[in-house]
Amino acid sequence: MHLVREAEPPTHGDPASPARPPALRLFLTEPVRGAMEFAALPWATPWLARAPHGDGHGVLVLPGLLASDTSTRVLRQFLRRLGYRAEGWSLGRNRGPTAEILDGMPHLLAGLAERTGGPVSIIGWSLGGIYARELAREHADQVRQVITLGSPFALTDSRQSRADGAFRRNAHLHAGPGRDQFRERARLPIPVPSTAVYSRADGIVSWQTCVEPSGAAHENVAVRCSHLGFGVDAATYWVIADRLAQPAGQWRPFVPPSGLRLLYPGPR
């Protein structure tokens, strides 16, 4: 499995992908906003109880940079209540594309697909979404769909991410040359249905790096949460539930719940 180890050289003159990070005010308020979104989640429980339930297929949930399965525990509990076999990655803290992570994820995917008897949906938060897309690219027969949460897979310049320093501080742990070919194809569509959930209020990565050209089975859905809030945001949970509940091979665009369209600022 090949993963990007560093950003491509700056791309100038592209208004859709400015070489600058999110606003400082968004970055500095990330912890507070994330905590508020976590605190608000119980109030959304009655609404989320009406979210579409699924068919019990496997769902692999991948954490973001420097995070572990602890960060996705609430999300996985929600998915289990909807009837899915949701599992974390069991690879410890995500310190970037280490050899252990790159070698371990394909085995996790294959194991879950075998245990559940079919292709697996993958949900990746931030860097985890980049991993998810690469898994789908290399193991499309085992992947049903990919959902990314604030994942900068379209990054073209390290200045578009305020997490770049943390990524580089762990670079000495990353897999060596020959395993970084992903950066040359990261922005290309993947061979399975995909939904990129992003937020213009993201204080960690520029939201422009988290979207892709819409296509027959690829779309972008905007929510209003912080970057740290993707894993506990009620509107994001509904998108995930809606996407996972689609019958295999019958992908359709996301339609916000009636009366709650303000939670999903367009265009999608």
Secondary structure, DSSP 8 states (H G I E B T S, - for coil): -----S--S---S-TTS-SS-S-HHHHHTHHHHHHHHHHHGGGGHHHHTTS------EEEEE--TT--GGGGHHHHHHHHHTT-EEE---S-S--SSBHHHHHHHHHHHHHHHHHHTS-EEEEEETHHHHHHHHHHHH-GGGEEEEEEES--TT--SGGGBTTHHHHHHTGGGB--TTS-GGGGTTTS--SS-EEEEEETT-SSB-GGGG----BTTEEEEEE---STTGGG-HHHHHHHHHHHTS-TT--------TT-GGGS-S--
